[in-house]
Amino acid sequence: MASTIPSQERVVDPFASYNSNVVNKISELVTHNSEGMLTVNSLSVDVYPLSPLDTVVVGQGYAIKDDVLIKITQDHTVDFTDIDQYVTPPGSTTLGSYYVVLVYEYAKMRPAPEANIKILNPNERSYLTANGPYILLKVVTIDSVGPINISGVYDYDPEAGYEDNARPYIRYYAGGEVNIPTFDQDRDQGRVAYESERDKFFFGYESAWGELTAGGVSVDVNTDSTAVSVGDLCYVDMLGDAQPSISTGLNTQGDLVVTGIGTATSGLGRGIVSGFATNVPVETGILISIGDLLYLSDTEAGKVTNIPPEEYYQQVGRALSNASSTTPVEMIFSPKLMQVRSKSGTISSWAGPDATGYYSDIDVSALDGTTVFDCTWFDVATSREIRPTEVEIRNGGDVIRVYMSVNTVTLDYMVQTPTTAGGGGGGGGGGGGVSDHSLLLNLSYGASGHSGFAPSPHGNADHSSTFITSSSVTYGTLNTNGDVGAVAGQLAIGDHTHVSGDTHNYNDIPSGSIVLFEANTAVVGYSLLTDQDDGIVYITKGSAAGGETGGSLKIGGTWTQPTHTHGITSQAGHTHTGGSHALTISQMPAHTHSYNGKTGDSAIYAGFGYQFNGNYGWAGAYTTGSTGSGSTHTHGLTTSDGSHDHGSATDGDGTANTWRPRGRNMTRQQRT
């Protein structure tokens, strides 16, 4: 079991020092009724390097509690797996914020009470009251208990509603010095000192004194800095997030140097907009010396260079240390507005000729000019300034076309405009009051209905009436300087379209969505999915409404065909052949037979049951007796089963595997 009592001295103990019931009130005499640590570094708490997941170490230092000055003389470890380290032994460790506290209450007794360092559970935060025995040294967050895992160490409770629970410091006046001493971090970090010799105030930063004047104080800006690193130059975008700055456009200039990583909600994401900056990264391949002017890099976001970029450039300060791509620079951060250089280059090939002559086009859109440019032309072969046949401003100031009578000359040129010295508003805070919305650059306040050119960028909410005049204008036909095509006509607020693939956020179909298209190949912005073929789409109301899950394979089911009949449309002639049959007397109908008899002879004809005589003659119309009964009989068929067909007609129902409804072929395509 580890001890909770650190090594200490009774520096000022009222009872032990005096045989009196009167206690000298340190908090009244020195600290103005406050208790806490004397310096920023006193009783500091950090994770223990030998056991960083479950143990912290409390450093040496001074604290005042109950009018007693307590001095902790040795580093002291606090093990979160040891139940004896807790004020109340926990039944089991839970997730959340734990308080490492100094525990002390003055008592008039011998031996004098000793200070303890213990742990408060997350459900014991209410113990931290003004008159209680606890001083909060640090808040330790635990995000896993099997085993314990310390995820953070804070000067205040990061959970919502508990932010006021923080390390207390003594409130007292600044100390005095005739001449400010050589900086010592353990003594001077966080110290404010007044130097009487020069009548100035100084503050002890992490590694040096800083004069407390308007130019020497760093101004912090709270933002979401999770997308950048400490020391990076960045700007704040429209969502309030810090983004790495780069010198490739007017709207990505360096507005601040990141000093802390975190979100704006937590208050941990911070940066300075001016003053002394450290740990600023340097562009690859660049060597910086003390005193160099520093510029925002145009190749590596967030970094600085001592070489001005060619087109867009921003001076961000001056170097206070030697630096390179592996050694960050210390600097005076004093950012200027992003600027655009004059355009220079060489023309070695020519188009045409047309009616005026051979020509070459120079893109000068970055110069942000409209109708006036200053141009200089030199013949490379002779190094002499020459005058082209004609120079024409085209596309509303975005292009300069230069004409020559021949196509064999090679020209060096430089083009600049009166607006070159001024830059547009930087991303979210460094702007110079100039709108970055290209539709407004050439419009007056009254004509645009605009209520002001800052902040920038902005949307329709910043307009009070129409802001552009054109007919059937799309984003693709707008010029970069704000001019629009011919045939002007009023266009209402927001009533313009954007071509597919532009950078505007207009609630497009989310990336990854799968859509059915009546198309054979991939649509622009989509990729063709080939994992399904000859499938059928079923409509479901979704599992939340009692249907099948949307976007899943259908569970089962069969086709249901409508009730129907089959009629015989034609009947071919046919016969039925039966077997032969001889009728018996019983199967014959009842009948008699007639015959002619002999007359004149009385002799009896025994064969027929009659008598006749010897003298006879023929007499007719005699009949026999009736015989037969007419009973039924059958004729057998020539085939064994008696089956036959009726021409082209069929019998029975249709089969399901040969029937399907008529439809259209669709392809499945996924949004990229």
C-alpha positions in Angstrom: 0.0 0.0 0.0 1.5 3.3 -1.1 1.5 6.3 1.2 -0.7 9.3 0.5 1.5 11.7 2.5 4.2 13.5 0.4 7.5 14.7 1.8 6.9 18.2 3.2 8.0 21.0 5.5 5.9 23.1 7.9 7.1 26.4 6.4 4.5 28.5 8.3 2.5 26.8 10.9 0.6 29.4 13.1 -0.1 27.0 16.0 3.3 25.3 16.0 5.1 28.7 15.9 3.2 30.6 18.6 1.7 29.9 22.0 -1.3 32.0 21.2 -4.9 31.5 20.1 -4.4 34.3 17.6 -3.5 33.0 14.1 -1.7 35.2 11.7 -3.9 35.2 8.6 -1.6 34.5 5.6 -4.6 34.7 3.2 -5.4 38.2 4.5 -1.8 39.5 4.7 -0.4 38.1 1.4 -3.0 36.5 -0.8 -6.0 38.7 -0.4 -8.3 35.9 0.9 -7.4 33.4 -1.8 -6.0 29.8 -1.5 -4.1 27.8 -4.1 -0.7 27.4 -5.8 1.8 30.2 -5.7 3.1 29.7 -9.3 2.0 28.0 -12.5 4.6 25.2 -11.9 3.7 24.6 -8.3 2.4 21.0 -7.7 2.2 20.3 -11.4 0.6 17.0 -12.4 1.7 14.9 -15.4 1.4 11.2 -16.4 4.1 9.1 -14.9 6.6 8.1 -17.7 7.2 4.6 -16.2 3.4 3.8 -16.0 1.6 6.4 -18.2 -1.7 4.5 -18.4 -2.6 4.4 -14.7 -0.3 6.7 -12.7 0.4 10.4 -12.5 3.2 12.3 -10.7 2.7 15.5 -8.7 5.7 17.8 -8.8 7.3 20.0 -6.1 6.0 23.4 -5.2 4.1 25.6 -2.8 0.4 25.9 -1.9 -1.5 27.9 0.7 -4.4 26.2 2.5 -6.1 27.3 5.7 -3.5 30.0 6.2 -0.7 27.4 6.1 2.0 27.6 3.6 2.6 23.9 2.5 5.8 23.0 0.6 6.0 19.7 -1.3 9.7 18.9 -1.4 9.7 15.8 -3.7 7.8 14.4 -6.6 4.9 12.2 -5.5 3.2 9.5 -7.5 -0.5 8.7 -7.5 -1.5 5.2 -8.6 -5.2 5.0 -9.9 -5.2 1.2 -9.4 -4.5 1.6 -5.6 -7.8 2.0 -3.7 -5.9 3.6 -0.8 -5.2 6.6 -3.0 -8.9 7.5 -3.1 -10.8 9.7 -0.6 -13.5 7.1 -0.8 -12.4 3.6 -2.0 -14.4 2.9 -5.1 -16.3 -0.3 -5.5 -15.2 -0.4 -9.1 -13.5 2.1 -11.4 -15.8 4.0 -13.8 -15.2 6.2 -16.8 -15.1 10.0 -16.4 -13.2 12.8 -14.7 -11.2 12.1 -11.5 -9.8 14.9 -9.4 -6.2 14.7 -8.0 -6.5 16.9 -4.9 -4.4 18.3 -2.0 -6.2 17.4 1.2 -5.5 19.6 4.3 -7.5 21.1 7.2 -5.8 23.2 9.9 -6.2 21.9 13.4 -4.7 23.3 16.7 -2.9 20.1 17.7 0.4 18.4 18.1 1.7 16.9 16.0 0.4 19.2 13.4 -1.8 17.7 10.7 -0.1 16.7 7.4 -1.3 17.3 3.9 -2.4 14.3 1.8 -2.7 14.0 -2.0 -5.7 11.8 -2.9 -8.3 11.1 -5.7 -11.9 12.1 -5.8 -14.2 9.9 -7.8 -16.4 11.5 -10.6 -19.5 11.3 -8.3 -17.6 13.2 -5.6 -17.0 16.5 -7.5 -19.4 18.3 -5.3 -16.9 17.9 -2.4 -14.8 20.6 -4.1 -16.3 23.6 -2.1 -14.9 26.9 -1.1 -14.6 25.9 2.6 -13.8 22.2 2.2 -10.4 20.5 2.8 -9.6 20.0 -0.9 -7.5 22.0 -3.4 -7.8 20.7 -7.0 -4.4 20.0 -8.5 -5.5 18.3 -11.8 -8.4 16.7 -13.6 -7.5 13.2 -15.0 -9.9 11.6 -17.5 -10.2 7.8 -17.8 -11.7 6.3 -20.9 -11.1 2.6 -20.2 -11.2 0.5 -17.0 -10.1 -2.9 -18.1 -7.3 -2.1 -17.7 -7.3 1.6 -16.6 -6.4 4.0 -19.4 -5.6 7.7 -18.6 -6.8 9.6 -21.7 -6.1 13.2 -20.6 -4.8 15.5 -17.9 -6.4 19.0 -17.6 -6.2 22.2 -15.5 -10.0 22.2 -15.4 -12.9 19.8 -15.7 -13.6 19.4 -19.5 -17.1 18.0 -18.9 -20.0 20.4 -19.6 -21.3 22.1 -16.4 -18.1 21.5 -14.4 -15.7 24.0 -16.2 -15.5 26.2 -13.1 -13.7 23.4 -11.2 -10.1 24.4 -12.0 -6.6 24.7 -10.4 -6.6 27.7 -8.1 -3.8 30.2 -8.1 -2.9 32.9 -5.5 -4.0 36.4 -6.5 -1.4 38.9 -5.7 0.3 42.0 -7.2 3.2 41.8 -9.6 6.6 41.6 -8.1 9.2 44.4 -8.6 12.7 44.4 -10.0 15.2 47.2 -10.5 16.5 45.4 -13.6 14.7 42.4 -15.0 16.8 39.3 -14.2 17.9 36.6 -16.6 14.9 34.3 -17.3 14.6 31.1 -15.3 11.6 29.0 -16.2 11.1 27.4 -12.8 11.0 30.8 -11.2 9.7 33.1 -13.9 7.2 31.3 -16.1 3.8 33.0 -15.5 5.4 35.8 -13.4 4.6 39.4 -14.0 7.4 41.8 -13.0 7.7 45.5 -13.0 11.1 46.9 -13.9 11.6 50.3 -12.2 14.8 51.2 -14.1 12.9 51.4 -17.5 9.4 51.8 -16.1 8.1 48.7 -17.9 6.2 45.5 -17.2 7.4 42.1 -18.3 5.7 38.7 -18.5 7.4 35.3 -18.2 6.5 33.1 -21.2 7.5 29.5 -21.6 11.1 30.3 -22.5 11.7 34.0 -22.2 10.5 37.4 -20.8 8.1 39.3 -23.0 7.5 43.0 -22.7 3.9 43.9 -21.9 3.3 46.5 -24.6 0.8 46.7 -27.4 3.3 45.1 -29.9 4.5 42.4 -27.6 1.3 40.8 -26.4 -0.1 37.8 -28.3 -3.8 38.1 -29.0 -5.5 34.7 -28.9 -8.4 33.6 -31.2 -10.4 30.6 -30.3 -11.3 28.3 -33.2 -11.5 24.7 -34.3 -7.9 23.8 -35.0 -8.2 20.0 -35.3 -7.2 20.2 -39.0 -3.9 21.9 -38.4 -0.8 21.5 -36.2 0.7 23.7 -33.5 2.9 26.4 -35.2 1.1 26.3 -38.6 0.0 29.5 -40.3 -3.7 29.2 -40.9 -6.9 31.1 -41.7 -10.4 30.6 -40.4 -13.0 29.4 -42.9 -16.7 30.1 -43.2 -17.5 27.4 -40.6 -15.1 28.8 -38.1 -12.5 26.1 -38.6 -8.8 26.8 -38.9 -7.4 25.7 -42.3 -3.7 25.7 -43.4 -2.7 28.8 -45.3 -1.0 28.8 -48.6 0.1 31.6 -50.9 -1.8 30.5 -54.0 -4.8 32.9 -53.9 -6.1 36.0 -52.2 -8.4 34.1 -49.8 -6.0 31.6 -48.2 -3.6 34.0 -46.5 -2.1 33.5 -43.0 -4.2 35.1 -40.3 -2.9 33.4 -37.2 -0.4 31.0 -35.8 -1.8 27.9 -34.1 -1.0 27.6 -30.4 -3.4 24.9 -29.3 -5.3 22.0 -30.9 -8.9 21.5 -30.1 -12.4 22.7 -30.9 -14.0 26.1 -30.4 -16.5 24.5 -28.0 -13.8 23.1 -25.8 -11.8 26.3 -25.9 -8.6 24.4 -26.5 -8.2 25.3 -30.2 -6.4 28.6 -30.1 -4.0 30.8 -32.2 -2.4 34.2 -32.1 -3.0 37.0 -34.6 0.2 38.9 -33.8 3.2 38.8 -31.5 5.9 36.3 -30.7 5.4 32.9 -32.3 7.4 29.7 -31.9 7.5 26.3 -33.6 6.6 27.7 -37.0 7.4 25.2 -39.8 9.7 26.1 -42.7 9.3 25.2 -46.4 11.4 22.3 -47.6 14.9 23.3 -48.9 14.8 26.8 -47.3 17.5 28.0 -44.8 16.4 31.0 -42.7 18.7 33.4 -40.8 17.9 35.7 -37.9 16.5 38.9 -39.2 15.1 37.5 -42.5 11.8 38.7 -43.7 9.4 35.8 -43.8 6.6 35.0 -46.4 3.8 32.5 -46.6 4.8 29.5 -48.7 3.0 28.9 -52.0 4.1 25.2 -52.2 3.6 23.8 -48.6 0.5 24.9 -46.7 1.0 26.4 -43.2 4.8 27.0 -43.7 7.0 30.1 -44.2 9.8 30.9 -46.5 12.3 33.8 -46.9 11.8 33.8 -50.7 8.8 35.9 -51.9 6.5 33.6 -54.0 6.2 34.6 -57.7 2.5 35.6 -58.1 0.6 35.9 -54.8 2.6 36.8 -51.8 2.1 37.7 -48.1 4.8 39.0 -45.7 4.1 37.4 -42.3 6.9 38.7 -40.1 10.6 38.5 -39.3 12.8 35.6 -38.1 14.2 35.6 -34.6 16.2 32.4 -35.0 18.1 30.4 -37.6 15.8 27.7 -39.0 15.3 25.1 -41.8 12.8 22.5 -42.9 13.8 20.4 -39.9 14.2 23.2 -37.4 11.1 25.4 -36.9 11.6 29.2 -36.7 10.9 31.6 -33.9 9.4 34.8 -35.3 7.7 38.1 -34.8 4.3 37.3 -36.4 3.0 40.5 -38.0 0.9 39.4 -41.1 0.2 41.8 -44.0 -2.6 41.6 -46.5 -2.1 39.1 -49.3 -0.8 40.8 -52.4 -0.4 40.1 -56.1 2.9 40.7 -57.9 3.2 42.0 -61.4 3.1 39.4 -64.2 6.3 38.7 -66.0 7.4 36.1 -68.5 8.6 35.3 -72.1 6.7 34.9 -75.4 8.5 32.6 -77.8 5.6 31.3 -79.9 2.9 33.2 -81.8 -0.5 32.3 -83.2 -2.2 33.6 -86.3 -1.8 35.7 -88.2 -5.2 37.3 -88.2 -6.2 40.7 -89.7 -3.9 42.5 -87.3 -0.9 40.2 -87.3 0.7 37.4 -85.2 -0.5 37.4 -81.6 0.0 35.8 -78.2 -2.4 35.9 -75.1 -1.2 36.6 -71.6 -3.4 35.6 -68.6 -3.4 38.5 -66.2 -6.6 37.6 -64.2 -4.5 37.4 -61.0 -3.6 41.1 -61.3 -7.3 41.9 -60.8 -7.3 44.7 -63.3 -10.0 45.9 -65.6 -9.2 48.7 -68.1 -5.6 50.0 -67.3 -2.3 48.0 -67.4 1.3 49.1 -67.5 3.2 46.9 -70.0 6.9 46.7 -70.8 8.3 44.7 -73.7 12.0 43.7 -74.4 13.4 41.9 -77.4 15.4 39.0 -76.0 17.9 39.0 -78.9 18.8 42.7 -78.6 17.8 43.4 -74.9 16.1 46.5 -76.2 12.7 47.8 -75.3 10.3 47.5 -78.3 6.8 48.5 -79.1 4.4 45.8 -80.3 2.1 46.4 -83.3 -0.9 46.5 -80.9 -1.8 45.5 -77.3 -5.5 44.7 -76.6 -7.3 44.1 -73.3 -9.7 41.2 -73.6 -12.2 39.3 -71.5 -12.9 42.1 -69.1 -9.3 42.5 -68.1 -8.4 38.8 -67.7 -6.3 38.6 -70.9 -3.9 40.9 -72.7 -3.3 40.1 -76.4 -0.1 41.4 -77.9 0.4 41.6 -81.7 3.6 41.6 -83.7 4.1 41.9 -87.4 6.4 38.9 -87.5 6.4 35.6 -85.6 10.2 35.2 -85.2 10.8 37.6 -82.3 11.1 36.4 -78.7 9.8 38.9 -76.1 10.4 39.3 -72.3 7.5 41.2 -70.8 6.2 42.7 -67.5 2.6 43.7 -66.9 1.3 45.4 -63.8 -1.9 47.2 -62.8 -2.7 50.0 -60.3 -4.6 47.5 -58.2 -1.6 45.2 -57.7 -0.6 46.7 -54.4 -4.0 45.9 -52.8 -5.1 42.4 -51.9 -8.5 40.9 -51.2 -9.9 39.9 -47.9 -8.1 36.9 -46.5 -9.9 33.8 -45.3 -12.0 34.8 -42.4 -10.2 37.6 -40.6 -7.2 39.1 -42.4 -9.2 40.9 -45.1 -8.8 44.5 -46.0 -12.5 45.3 -46.2 -12.7 44.3 -49.8 -15.3 41.7 -50.9 -14.1 38.5 -52.5 -17.4 38.0 -54.3 -16.5 38.5 -58.0 -20.0 39.7 -58.8 -19.6 42.8 -56.7 -16.1 44.0 -57.6 -17.3 46.4 -60.2 -20.7 47.4 -58.7 -21.4 50.3 -56.4 -23.2 49.9 -53.0 -26.4 51.4 -54.3 -26.5 49.4 -57.5 -25.9 46.1 -55.8 -28.1 46.7 -52.8 -25.2 45.5 -50.6 -25.1 46.5 -47.0 -21.3 46.4 -46.7 -18.2 44.6 -48.1 -17.2 42.9 -44.8 -17.2 40.3 -43.5 -16.0 38.2 -46.5 -17.0 35.8 -47.9 -20.8 36.3 -47.8 -24.1 35.1 -49.3 -27.5 36.3 -50.3 -28.3 37.3 -46.7 -25.9 40.2 -47.2 -27.8 41.6 -50.1 -31.0 43.7 -50.0 -31.9 43.8 -53.7 -30.6 42.6 -57.1 -26.9 42.3 -57.4 -26.2 41.4 -61.0 -27.6 42.3 -64.4 -27.6 39.8 -67.2 -29.8 37.5 -69.2 -29.6 33.8 -69.0 -26.3 33.9 -67.0 -24.7 30.8 -65.7 -21.7 30.5 -63.4 -19.6 29.3 -66.3 -20.0 32.6 -68.3 -19.1 35.0 -65.5 -15.7 36.7 -65.8 -13.4 36.6 -62.8 -13.5 40.4 -62.4 -17.3 40.4 -62.1 -18.2 41.3 -65.7 -21.0 39.3 -67.3 -22.0 38.6 -70.9 -23.8 40.9 -73.3 -27.6 41.5 -73.4 -28.1 42.9 -69.9 -31.3 42.3 -67.9 -32.2 42.2 -64.3 -31.5 39.0 -62.4 -33.1 38.5 -59.0 -31.1 37.7 -55.9 -29.6 34.2 -56.0 -31.2 33.5 -59.4 -28.1 32.1 -61.1 -27.0 28.5 -61.8 -23.7 26.7 -61.3 -22.2 24.2 -63.7 -21.6 20.7 -62.5 -18.3 20.3 -60.6 -17.9 23.9 -59.3 -16.9 24.6 -55.7 -20.2 26.1 -54.5 -22.1 24.2 -51.9 -25.7 23.9 -53.2 -26.9 20.7 -51.6 -25.8 18.3 -54.3 -26.5 14.6 -54.1 -24.2 13.3 -51.4 -21.0 11.4 -52.4 -21.5 7.7 -52.4 -25.2 7.8 -53.2 -26.4 5.2 -55.8 -28.8 6.5 -58.5 -30.6 4.8 -61.4 -30.0 6.5 -64.8 -31.6 5.8 -68.2 -28.1 5.8 -69.7 -25.7 3.3 -71.1 -22.4 4.8 -69.9 -21.3 6.7 -66.7 -22.8 10.2 -66.2 -20.4 13.0 -65.4 -19.8 12.9 -61.6 -20.8 9.3 -61.3 -19.1 5.9 -61.7 -20.9 2.9 -63.4 -21.6 0.0 -61.1 -21.3 -3.4 -62.9 -22.0 -5.8 -60.0 -25.7 -6.2 -61.0 -27.4 -7.2 -64.3 -31.0 -8.0 -65.3 -32.3 -7.0 -61.9 -35.7 -5.6 -60.9 -36.3 -2.7 -58.5 -38.8 -3.1 -55.7 -40.3 -0.2 -53.9 -40.4 -0.5 -50.1 -41.7 1.8 -47.4 -38.6 1.0 -45.3 -38.1 -1.1 -42.2 -39.0 1.8 -39.8 -42.5 1.8 -41.4 -43.0 -2.0 -41.4 -41.6 -2.7 -44.8 -38.4 -4.4 -45.9 -35.0 -2.6 -45.3 -34.2 0.0 -48.0 -31.1 -0.6 -50.0 -31.0 -4.4 -49.3 -31.7 -7.5 -51.3 -35.3 -8.5 -51.4 -36.0 -11.3 -49.0 -38.3 -13.4 -51.2 -41.7 -13.6 -52.9 -43.2 -14.9 -56.1 -44.9 -13.5 -59.2 -48.7 -13.3 -59.0 -50.3 -13.5 -62.5 -53.9 -12.1 -63.1 -56.8 -14.5 -63.4 -57.2 -15.5 -67.1 -58.7 -18.1 -69.5 -57.5 -19.7 -72.7 -60.1 -19.9 -75.6 -59.8 -22.2 -78.6 -59.6 -20.0 -81.6 -59.8 -22.8 -84.3 -60.8 -26.4 -84.5 -59.3 -28.8 -87.1 -61.4 -31.6 -88.6 -60.7 -34.9 -87.0 -62.2 -38.5 -86.6 -62.4 -41.1 -83.8 -61.8 -44.7 -85.0 -63.2 -47.6 -82.9 -62.5 -51.4 -82.9 -64.8 -53.9 -84.8 -67.7 -55.6 -82.8 -70.2 -58.4 -83.8 -73.6 -57.9 -82.2 -75.2 -60.9 -80.3 -78.9 -61.6 -80.5 -79.4 -60.1 -77.0 -77.7 -56.9 -78.2 -80.1 -56.6 -81.2 -83.4 -54.8 -80.9 -86.5 -56.9 -80.7 -87.8 -57.8 -84.3 -89.5 -60.4 -86.6 -88.8 -61.9 -90.0 -91.4 -62.3 -92.9 -91.5 -65.2 -95.4 -93.7 -66.9 -98.1 -95.2 -70.4 -97.3 -96.6 -73.4 -99.5 -100.3 -74.1 -99.6 -102.5 -77.3 -100.4 -100.6 -79.8 -98.4 -101.7 -80.6 -94.9 -98.4 -82.1 -93.9 -96.8 -80.4 -91.1 -93.4 -78.7 -91.9 -91.6 -79.6 -88.9 -88.7 -77.4 -89.5 -90.7 -74.2 -89.0 -93.4 -75.5 -86.7 -96.1 -75.5 -89.4 -98.1 -78.3 -91.1 -98.9 -78.6 -94.8 -100.6 -81.3 -97.0 -99.1 -83.0 -99.9 -101.0 -80.9 -102.3 -99.9 -77.4 -101.8 -99.1 -74.1 -103.5 -97.2 -70.9 -102.5 -98.8 -68.4 -100.2 -97.0 -65.3 -98.8 -97.1 -62.9 -95.9 -96.1 -65.3 -93.1 -94.0 -63.9 -90.1 -91.7 -65.5 -87.6 -91.8 -65.0 -83.8 -90.1 -61.9 -82.2 -86.4 -62.1 -80.9 -83.6 -59.7 -79.5 -83.7 -57.2 -76.5 -81.7 -54.0 -77.5 -79.2 -54.1 -74.6 -76.2 -51.7 -74.7 -72.8 -52.3 -76.2 -69.4 -50.4 -76.6 -66.8 -49.7 -79.3 -63.2 -49.6 -78.1 -60.9 -46.7 -79.2 -57.8 -47.2 -81.4 -55.4 -45.4 -78.8 -54.7 -46.4 -75.2 -55.3 -43.0 -73.4 -57.8 -41.3 -75.7 -55.8 -38.0 -76.0 -56.1 -35.7 -79.0 -55.5 -32.1 -80.0 -57.6 -29.3 -81.4 -55.5 -27.5 -84.0 -53.3 -24.6 -82.8 -55.1 -24.0 -79.4 -53.4 -25.0 -76.1 -54.8 -26.0 -72.8 -53.7 -25.3 -69.2 -52.3 -22.1 -67.5 -49.3 -20.0 -68.7 -45.9 -20.8 -67.1 -44.4 -18.1 -64.8 -40.8 -18.4 -66.0 -41.6 -17.3 -69.6 -43.6 -14.1 -68.7 -42.3 -10.7 -67.6 -43.7 -7.1 -67.9 -42.4 -4.6 -70.4 -39.8 -2.2 -69.0 -36.8 0.1 -69.5 -33.1 -0.8 -69.1 -31.5 1.4 -66.3 -27.9 1.5 -65.1 -26.8 1.8 -61.4 -24.3 4.6 -60.9 -22.6 5.9 -57.8 -21.9 9.6 -57.0 -18.2 10.2 -56.8 
